[in-house]
Amino acid sequence: MDKDRLSQVFGGVWSELMRTPIHLDSLLARQTPRAKSVLAQVLPPILMRPVSIAEAVGVGIPEGQPWNLDRVALAGWPAARQIALELHGLLERGALPAVRAMAEDYPPTMREAILADWESSAERIFSELAKPAPLSLRISRKVDRQLFLDRWKQGGKIPVRMRPSELSPLGLVLESYTPILRTPEYERGEFEIQDEGSQVMSLFTLWPERFAPLLSEVPGAPAYGGVIGVPEGNPPAWKVVDACAGAGGKSLALADLMKGQGRLFSYDISAPKLQALRRRATRAGVNNIQAVQVAEGSELQSLAKFAKSADRVLVDAPCSGWGVLRRNPDIKWRQSAESLQRFPALQLRLLEAYSTLVAPGGMLVFGTCTFRKTETTEVVEKFLDKHGSHFSKGPGGFLGPGSSDGFFMQSFQRTS
Ligand SMILES: C[S@@+](CC[C@H](N)C(=O)[O-])C[C@H]1O[C@@H](n2cnc3c(N)ncnc32)[C@H](O)[C@@H]1O
């Protein structure tokens, strides 16, 4: 692509990204295949590591930029276009030097919060969140993972390199980009795209003690160094609730792990997300999920008849998403301090509301894809302050970012 054309398409997408809430993937999907492939190469590095990439490609940017610019100024930030052109040239020639992210690649509020919360692992967090994320698959338990891998290698239909996950007993990791969704294996429901950490959260929801060794007291810790297997045999016929199910990433994993035994109730306030969940469940051949829309603020009333009836309840709450920045690098350009403030209170409210569904002896799991203390350990302490007479704290901790996206998960057992 020539410089003028790149400058034009990059400028258009960049400006829309900074001015509107439209997601990067949606903006890329509107481009021609050629423009999309070039933008997919240059945009993520600039979003992830603007300051270190500028330095590496020789574009000078004034001290404090881009984080001291408002949205309008960011939409027309001339350095972004210059970096894109230089970066594209270096990539074409295969001459881009290795670029290590630094604290300055993050907006000051995020940088300071990470340093204040996790000073000793902050450098690793900054570096991991700016690396490209691998594409991970969760292989259905209907299919043997090793056989799937062997068949794929022998078939050679698509030039793709895969390796077993080092974290999830259900996972395969793709070592290069592949249009994997256009395959008969996907149509037959043999796999889903799911980050390995998200797979672990599903496993942890059913068996917290067993999968607890994968978790750490701090985010960004090195991986555990071993894969823990799924318990042998058929799982008990549990009643499981996925309270914030979204489009069903974890619900589908839970249903698959339950092997059609028991029942899974997937709740969300978003009808389109639940519709996507139902579509995915049909394709995956899962028939023990009931997807139910709930109304924001009246969860307790609508679910009162199910009080104290569930063996497992997962509350994968809305959060700042800092743990998944490597997949959604645009988040850090758009999030305001004000927009972050609402999460801790919302998380505590949802945890309290859905905790009422847990049966005596059953487990409640609070999950987020962030590592901010106010959205993780502090929510846990507040919940225990109020409900410690009915719930005891079980295993929990952080996973990634690095070995997977960054997650936090904490279990509680209902004692009365
Ligand atoms: C982190 S996302 C969940 C992701 C999902 N568990 C997955 O694995 O793909 C949080 C979800 O909580 C939902 N949510 C927000 N408020 C809710 C409420 N009051 N009750 C249930 N779900 C809610 C959002 O619509 C969003 O889909």
The ligand as an SDF file (V2000), in Angstrom:
LIG
                    3D

 27 29  0  0  0  0  0  0  0  0999 V2000
  -17.3180   -9.5120   32.0320 C   0  0  0  0  0  0  0  0  0  0  0  0
  -18.7820   -9.5890   31.1450 S   0  0  0  0  0  0  0  0  0  0  0  0
  -19.1440  -11.3000   31.1710 C   0  0  0  0  0  0  0  0  0  0  0  0
  -18.3890  -12.1280   30.1830 C   0  0  0  0  0  0  0  0  0  0  0  0
  -18.8880  -13.5530   30.0910 C   0  0  0  0  0  0  0  0  0  0  0  0
  -19.0010  -14.1910   31.3680 N   0  0  0  0  0  0  0  0  0  0  0  0
  -17.9960  -14.4150   29.1940 C   0  0  0  0  0  0  0  0  0  0  0  0
  -17.3300  -15.3140   29.6500 O   0  0  0  0  0  0  0  0  0  0  0  0
  -17.9870  -14.1400   27.9870 O   0  0  0  0  0  0  0  0  0  0  0  0
  -19.9650   -8.9540   32.2640 C   0  0  0  0  0  0  0  0  0  0  0  0
  -21.4010   -9.1330   31.8380 C   0  0  0  0  0  0  0  0  0  0  0  0
  -22.2410   -8.7120   32.9100 O   0  0  0  0  0  0  0  0  0  0  0  0
  -23.4560   -8.2810   32.3490 C   0  0  0  0  0  0  0  0  0  0  0  0
  -24.2390   -7.5850   33.3800 N   0  0  0  0  0  0  0  0  0  0  0  0
  -24.2120   -6.2800   33.7490 C   0  0  0  0  0  0  0  0  0  0  0  0
  -25.1010   -6.0650   34.7360 N   0  0  0  0  0  0  0  0  0  0  0  0
  -25.6990   -7.2400   35.0070 C   0  0  0  0  0  0  0  0  0  0  0  0
  -26.7120   -7.6620   35.9320 C   0  0  0  0  0  0  0  0  0  0  0  0
  -27.2920   -6.7980   36.7300 N   0  0  0  0  0  0  0  0  0  0  0  0
  -27.0670   -8.9690   35.9310 N   0  0  0  0  0  0  0  0  0  0  0  0
  -26.4920   -9.8580   35.0780 C   0  0  0  0  0  0  0  0  0  0  0  0
  -25.5370   -9.5130   34.1810 N   0  0  0  0  0  0  0  0  0  0  0  0
  -25.1500   -8.2250   34.1560 C   0  0  0  0  0  0  0  0  0  0  0  0
  -22.9990   -7.4720   31.1540 C   0  0  0  0  0  0  0  0  0  0  0  0
  -24.0500   -7.3250   30.2090 O   0  0  0  0  0  0  0  0  0  0  0  0
  -21.8310   -8.3250   30.6230 C   0  0  0  0  0  0  0  0  0  0  0  0
  -22.2780   -9.1990   29.6180 O   0  0  0  0  0  0  0  0  0  0  0  0
  1  2  1  0
  2  3  1  0
  2 10  1  0
  3  4  1  0
  4  5  1  0
  5  6  1  0
  5  7  1  0
  7  8  2  0
  7  9  1  0
 10 11  1  0
 11 12  1  0
 11 26  1  0
 12 13  1  0
 13 14  1  0
 13 24  1  0
 14 15  1  0
 14 23  1  0
 15 16  2  0
 16 17  1  0
 17 18  1  0
 17 23  2  0
 18 19  1  0
 18 20  2  0
 20 21  1  0
 21 22  2  0
 22 23  1  0
 24 25  1  0
 24 26  1  0
 26 27  1  0
M  CHG  2   2   1   9  -1
M  END
$$$$
